[in-house]
């Protein structure tokens, strides 16, 4: 019985760890399997932005708000550094400013987004006037930011140390069936199995997942040093994000923003580029990203795409940047909904994200899934 657990979880990304936490805090015995020596997927390749402001009204907004509280708990319990001072979304054009105005006056009030719109003196005072070449800045007060490469290992250490979660790294799970996981570390039994295998749709539960017709999104991303003393303490976005994030994208005013992008910078639309900038704890910036969808992520990056993102970043920051690292982000995408929790067999489930906001909503999504699994609601 020593190999028997209440919950067996495949995958140690943010979804796997969130499910492990949700189960372990209920007093259940949890075991997690990860094929690599440390998580290498979407959960460590991202910006570390846990955004509330960008989520559309409804379940995604509520999950993001609930996840914000869980991240705050983890920051205390696991000692992971978490910036809780929000994000700034800059309006570069009149159309973008009108969209942010409409959002603040309508949807933000109706659905309880905690935001403020900075213009005039308030904008000029932000970071000593560094961003005053913009028309306005939307301060999303509930948005958080962390450094994923350090936060995910810290969360793993906490789950192992304080909640008794057993981890099997460098362990490939070959097969799952009701009550049993077969892996390169042996065979393990459990009451419930949850597969959180990210964008790998072919190794486990392939038939059940195929019915969702999922795709994979690959993103070009950079780490850079600003050639000025920014001391940036907030995540940054631009109006380009307004046609990407559900909080804004379906507002009538977004049509003018979309039309202007298509008219003046169609290459940004074609490559799915919308600028995000996240400061790391080491004085550097994570910059991106582009979006390319398909059944398999191409390994080939286009230098032109990086050049366009660097140009946007330098325009936003008002200074040059020096690239020190490049990589591909990747996440599962294009499912029938933002996420899925499907039952493949009795006691065997798959938890899947179909958008790039796992850090923003994953912790609360896992709480909901566990509650469903255990018949709590």
C-alpha positions as CSV (number, residue, x, y, z in Angstrom):
1,X,0.0,0.0,0.0
2,X,3.0,2.3,0.2
3,X,2.5,3.2,-3.5
4,X,-1.2,4.0,-3.0
5,X,-2.4,7.6,-2.9
6,X,-5.7,9.4,-2.8
7,X,-4.8,11.6,-5.8
8,X,-2.3,10.9,-8.6
9,X,-1.4,13.9,-10.7
10,X,0.5,13.8,-14.0
11,X,2.4,17.1,-14.7
12,X,4.1,19.6,-12.3
13,X,3.2,22.8,-14.2
14,X,0.9,25.4,-12.6
15,X,-2.2,23.2,-13.2
16,X,-0.7,20.1,-11.7
17,X,0.7,22.0,-8.7
18,X,-2.6,23.8,-8.2
19,X,-4.5,20.5,-8.1
20,X,-1.9,19.1,-5.8
21,X,-2.3,22.0,-3.4
22,X,-6.1,21.8,-3.5
23,X,-6.0,18.1,-2.7
24,X,-3.2,18.2,-0.1
25,X,-4.8,21.1,1.9
26,X,-7.9,18.8,2.2
27,X,-5.7,16.3,3.9
28,X,-5.4,13.9,1.0
29,X,-2.3,11.9,0.1
30,X,-1.0,13.3,-3.2
31,X,1.6,12.1,-5.7
32,X,2.9,14.1,-8.7
33,X,4.7,12.8,-11.7
34,X,6.8,15.0,-14.1
35,X,8.7,13.7,-17.1
36,X,11.5,16.3,-16.9
37,X,13.9,17.0,-14.0
38,X,12.1,20.3,-13.4
39,X,9.0,21.8,-15.1
40,X,10.0,23.2,-18.5
41,X,6.6,23.9,-20.2
42,X,4.3,26.9,-20.3
43,X,4.4,27.5,-16.6
44,X,8.1,28.5,-16.6
45,X,8.3,30.0,-20.1
46,X,5.7,32.8,-19.4
47,X,5.6,36.4,-18.2
48,X,4.5,35.5,-14.7
49,X,1.6,37.9,-15.1
50,X,-1.4,36.8,-13.0
51,X,-3.9,39.2,-14.5
52,X,-7.3,40.0,-13.2
53,X,-7.9,43.1,-15.3
54,X,-7.7,41.3,-18.7
55,X,-10.2,38.5,-17.9
56,X,-13.7,38.7,-19.5
57,X,-16.7,39.1,-17.2
58,X,-18.1,35.9,-15.8
59,X,-16.4,32.7,-14.7
60,X,-12.9,33.8,-15.9
61,X,-13.0,37.0,-14.0
62,X,-14.2,35.2,-10.9
63,X,-11.6,32.5,-11.2
64,X,-8.9,35.2,-11.6
65,X,-10.1,37.0,-8.4
66,X,-10.1,33.8,-6.5
67,X,-6.7,32.8,-7.8
68,X,-5.3,36.1,-6.7
69,X,-6.1,35.2,-3.1
70,X,-4.5,31.8,-3.5
71,X,-1.3,33.4,-4.9
72,X,-1.2,35.7,-1.9
73,X,-1.5,32.7,0.4
74,X,1.3,30.9,-1.5
75,X,3.5,34.0,-1.4
76,X,3.4,33.8,2.4
77,X,3.5,30.0,2.8
78,X,6.1,29.2,0.1
79,X,8.1,32.5,0.4
80,X,7.9,33.2,-3.3
81,X,8.3,36.9,-4.3
82,X,5.0,38.3,-5.6
83,X,4.5,41.9,-6.8
84,X,0.9,42.9,-5.9
85,X,0.9,46.5,-7.0
86,X,-0.9,45.9,-10.3
87,X,-0.1,46.5,-14.0
88,X,-0.2,49.4,-16.4
89,X,-1.8,49.2,-19.8
90,X,-0.8,52.2,-21.9
91,X,-3.0,53.8,-24.5
92,X,-0.8,55.0,-27.4
93,X,-3.6,56.4,-29.6
94,X,-6.9,58.2,-29.4
95,X,-8.8,55.0,-30.2
96,X,-7.1,53.1,-27.5
97,X,-7.7,55.9,-25.0
98,X,-11.4,55.9,-25.9
99,X,-11.6,52.2,-25.4
100,X,-10.0,52.4,-21.9
101,X,-12.4,55.3,-21.0
102,X,-15.4,53.2,-22.0
103,X,-14.1,50.2,-20.1
104,X,-13.6,52.2,-16.9
105,X,-17.0,54.0,-17.2
106,X,-19.0,50.9,-18.0
107,X,-17.7,47.3,-17.7
108,X,-15.3,48.0,-14.8
109,X,-18.1,49.5,-12.7
110,X,-20.7,46.9,-13.6
111,X,-18.4,43.9,-13.0
112,X,-16.2,45.1,-10.2
113,X,-12.8,45.5,-11.9
114,X,-10.5,47.5,-9.6
115,X,-8.9,50.0,-12.0
116,X,-8.0,53.6,-12.3
117,X,-7.2,55.6,-15.4
118,X,-4.1,57.9,-15.2
119,X,-3.9,61.0,-17.4
120,X,-2.4,64.4,-17.2
121,X,-0.4,65.0,-14.1
122,X,-0.9,61.5,-12.7
123,X,0.5,60.0,-15.9
124,X,3.4,62.5,-16.0
125,X,4.3,61.6,-12.4
126,X,4.4,57.9,-13.2
127,X,8.1,56.7,-13.0
128,X,9.3,60.3,-13.2
129,X,7.5,61.0,-16.5
130,X,9.1,58.1,-18.4
131,X,5.7,57.0,-19.8
132,X,4.3,60.5,-20.5
133,X,4.5,60.0,-24.3
134,X,1.4,57.9,-23.9
135,X,-2.1,59.3,-23.8
136,X,-3.3,57.4,-20.7
137,X,-2.5,54.4,-18.5
138,X,-5.0,51.9,-17.1
139,X,-3.8,50.8,-13.7
140,X,-5.1,47.3,-13.0
141,X,-4.9,47.3,-9.2
142,X,-5.5,43.6,-8.7
143,X,-3.0,42.3,-11.2
144,X,0.1,40.4,-9.8
145,X,3.5,39.5,-11.1
146,X,6.0,36.9,-10.2
147,X,9.1,35.3,-11.7
148,X,7.9,31.9,-12.9
149,X,11.4,30.3,-13.1
150,X,11.8,30.8,-9.4
151,X,8.2,30.8,-8.2
152,X,7.3,27.3,-9.6
153,X,10.3,25.6,-7.9
154,X,9.5,27.4,-4.6
155,X,5.9,26.2,-4.8
156,X,7.1,22.6,-5.4
157,X,9.4,22.9,-2.3
158,X,6.5,24.1,-0.2
159,X,4.2,21.3,-1.3
160,X,6.8,18.7,-0.6
161,X,8.0,20.2,2.7
162,X,4.9,21.4,4.3
163,X,2.0,19.4,2.8
164,X,3.7,16.1,2.2
165,X,3.2,15.9,-1.5
166,X,5.4,13.2,-3.1
167,X,7.1,14.2,-6.4
168,X,8.6,11.9,-9.1
169,X,10.7,14.0,-11.4
170,X,12.4,12.6,-14.6
171,X,9.5,10.1,-14.6
172,X,7.5,9.4,-17.7
173,X,4.0,8.2,-17.2
174,X,3.4,5.6,-19.9
175,X,-0.2,4.8,-19.3
176,X,-3.2,5.6,-17.0
177,X,-6.2,3.5,-16.3
178,X,-8.9,3.6,-13.5
179,X,-7.0,3.4,-10.2
180,X,-3.5,2.9,-11.7
181,X,-0.6,4.9,-13.2
182,X,2.3,3.0,-14.9
183,X,5.5,5.0,-15.1
184,X,9.2,4.6,-15.6
185,X,9.4,4.7,-11.7
186,X,7.0,1.9,-11.4
187,X,3.3,1.3,-11.0
188,X,1.2,3.4,-8.6
189,X,-2.4,3.1,-7.5
190,X,-4.8,5.9,-6.5
191,X,-8.4,6.7,-6.0
192,X,-8.4,9.5,-8.5
193,X,-6.0,10.4,-11.4
194,X,-5.7,13.9,-12.9
195,X,-3.7,14.4,-16.0
196,X,-2.3,18.0,-16.4
197,X,0.0,17.4,-19.3
198,X,-0.1,20.9,-20.8
199,X,0.1,21.0,-24.6
200,X,1.0,17.3,-24.9
201,X,-2.2,15.9,-26.4
202,X,-0.8,12.6,-27.7
203,X,0.9,10.7,-24.8
204,X,-2.0,10.3,-22.4
205,X,-5.8,10.2,-22.9
206,X,-5.2,11.1,-26.6
207,X,-8.6,9.9,-27.8
208,X,-10.6,11.9,-25.2
209,X,-8.5,15.0,-25.8
210,X,-8.8,14.7,-29.6
211,X,-12.5,15.3,-29.4
212,X,-11.8,18.9,-28.2
213,X,-9.8,19.6,-31.4
214,X,-7.1,21.4,-29.5
215,X,-4.2,23.3,-31.0
216,X,-0.8,24.5,-29.8
217,X,0.2,28.2,-29.6
218,X,3.9,29.0,-29.9
219,X,5.2,32.4,-28.9
220,X,8.5,34.2,-29.4
221,X,9.8,35.7,-26.2
222,X,12.9,37.6,-25.0
223,X,14.8,38.5,-21.8
224,X,16.5,41.8,-22.0
225,X,18.4,44.4,-20.0
226,X,17.1,48.0,-20.3
227,X,19.8,50.5,-21.2
228,X,18.5,52.9,-18.5
229,X,17.9,52.7,-14.8
230,X,14.2,51.9,-14.9
231,X,13.7,50.1,-11.6
232,X,10.4,48.8,-13.1
233,X,8.1,47.4,-10.5
234,X,4.9,46.8,-12.6
235,X,3.9,44.6,-15.4
236,X,3.3,46.6,-18.6
237,X,0.9,46.2,-21.5
238,X,-0.1,48.4,-24.4
239,X,-3.4,49.1,-26.2
240,X,-2.5,46.2,-28.5
241,X,-3.6,43.9,-25.7
242,X,-7.1,45.4,-25.8
243,X,-7.9,43.4,-28.9
244,X,-6.4,40.2,-27.4
245,X,-7.9,40.2,-23.9
246,X,-11.6,39.4,-23.3
247,X,-12.1,42.2,-20.8
248,X,-11.9,44.7,-23.7
249,X,-12.0,42.9,-27.0
250,X,-15.8,42.7,-27.5
251,X,-16.5,46.3,-26.5
252,X,-17.8,48.5,-29.4
253,X,-14.8,50.8,-29.0
254,X,-12.4,47.9,-29.7
255,X,-13.4,48.0,-33.4
256,X,-11.7,51.3,-34.0
257,X,-8.5,50.0,-32.2
258,X,-8.6,46.8,-34.3
259,X,-9.2,48.8,-37.6
260,X,-6.2,51.1,-36.8
261,X,-3.9,48.2,-36.2
262,X,-5.0,46.6,-39.4
263,X,-4.5,49.8,-41.3
264,X,-1.2,51.1,-39.9
265,X,0.6,48.0,-38.6
266,X,-1.0,44.9,-40.2
267,X,2.1,42.8,-39.5
268,X,1.4,43.0,-35.8
269,X,-2.0,41.4,-36.4
270,X,-0.6,38.8,-38.8
271,X,2.0,37.7,-36.3
272,X,-0.3,38.0,-33.2
273,X,2.0,40.5,-31.6
274,X,0.8,42.4,-28.5
275,X,3.4,43.8,-26.2
276,X,3.9,42.5,-22.6
277,X,6.8,43.5,-20.4
278,X,7.5,41.9,-17.0
279,X,10.4,42.9,-14.7
280,X,12.4,40.1,-13.2
281,X,13.8,40.3,-9.7
282,X,17.3,40.7,-11.3
283,X,16.7,44.0,-13.1
284,X,15.9,42.5,-16.4
285,X,12.7,42.4,-18.5
286,X,10.8,39.6,-20.1
287,X,9.4,40.9,-23.4
288,X,7.0,39.4,-25.9
289,X,5.0,38.0,-27.5
290,X,3.8,36.7,-30.8
291,X,1.1,34.0,-31.4
292,X,1.2,31.2,-34.0
293,X,-1.3,28.3,-33.9
294,X,-1.1,24.8,-35.2
295,X,-1.0,21.1,-34.4
296,X,2.7,21.2,-33.9
297,X,4.8,24.2,-32.8
298,X,7.5,25.0,-35.4
299,X,11.0,25.1,-33.9
300,X,12.0,28.0,-36.1
301,X,11.8,31.6,-34.9
302,X,11.7,34.6,-37.2
303,X,14.2,37.4,-36.4
304,X,11.8,39.9,-37.9
305,X,9.2,39.1,-35.2
306,X,11.7,39.7,-32.5
307,X,12.8,42.9,-34.1
308,X,9.2,44.2,-34.1
309,X,8.7,43.3,-30.4
310,X,12.0,45.0,-29.4
311,X,10.9,48.1,-31.4
312,X,7.6,48.1,-29.5
313,X,9.3,47.6,-26.2
314,X,11.8,50.5,-26.8
315,X,9.0,52.8,-27.9
316,X,7.0,52.0,-24.7
317,X,10.0,52.2,-22.3
318,X,11.6,55.2,-23.9
319,X,15.0,53.5,-23.9
320,X,17.0,50.8,-25.7
321,X,17.2,47.2,-24.5
322,X,19.9,44.6,-24.9
323,X,18.6,41.1,-25.5
324,X,20.3,38.4,-23.3
325,X,18.1,35.4,-24.0
326,X,15.5,34.2,-26.5
327,X,13.1,31.2,-26.3
328,X,9.7,29.9,-27.4
329,X,6.7,30.0,-25.2
330,X,4.1,27.4,-25.8
331,X,0.6,26.5,-24.5
332,X,-2.4,24.5,-25.4
333,X,-5.0,26.6,-27.3
334,X,-8.2,26.8,-29.3
335,X,-10.4,24.4,-27.4
336,X,-14.1,24.7,-27.2
337,X,-13.8,26.8,-24.0
338,X,-11.1,28.6,-22.0
339,X,-10.4,25.4,-20.2
340,X,-11.7,21.8,-19.8
341,X,-12.0,19.2,-17.1
342,X,-13.0,16.1,-18.8
343,X,-13.5,12.5,-17.6
344,X,-11.8,10.0,-19.8
345,X,-12.7,7.0,-17.6
346,X,-14.0,6.4,-14.1
347,X,-11.7,8.2,-11.7
348,X,-9.5,9.5,-14.6
349,X,-9.7,13.1,-15.6
350,X,-7.7,15.6,-17.7
351,X,-7.4,19.3,-16.8
352,X,-6.6,21.4,-19.8
353,X,-6.1,25.1,-20.4
354,X,-7.0,26.4,-23.9
355,X,-5.6,29.9,-23.4
356,X,-2.4,31.4,-22.1
357,X,-3.8,32.5,-18.7
358,X,-3.1,29.4,-16.6
359,X,-1.1,31.5,-14.1
360,X,-4.1,33.8,-13.8
361,X,-6.9,31.3,-13.3
362,X,-5.3,27.9,-12.7
363,X,-5.2,28.0,-8.9
364,X,-8.9,28.6,-8.5
365,X,-9.8,26.4,-11.4
366,X,-8.1,23.5,-9.6
367,X,-10.0,24.2,-6.4
368,X,-13.2,24.0,-8.4
369,X,-12.2,20.8,-10.1
370,X,-11.3,19.1,-6.8
371,X,-14.5,20.2,-5.3
372,X,-16.4,18.6,-8.2
373,X,-14.3,15.5,-8.0
374,X,-15.0,15.1,-4.3
375,X,-18.7,15.9,-4.5
376,X,-18.4,19.1,-2.5
377,X,-20.8,20.9,-4.9
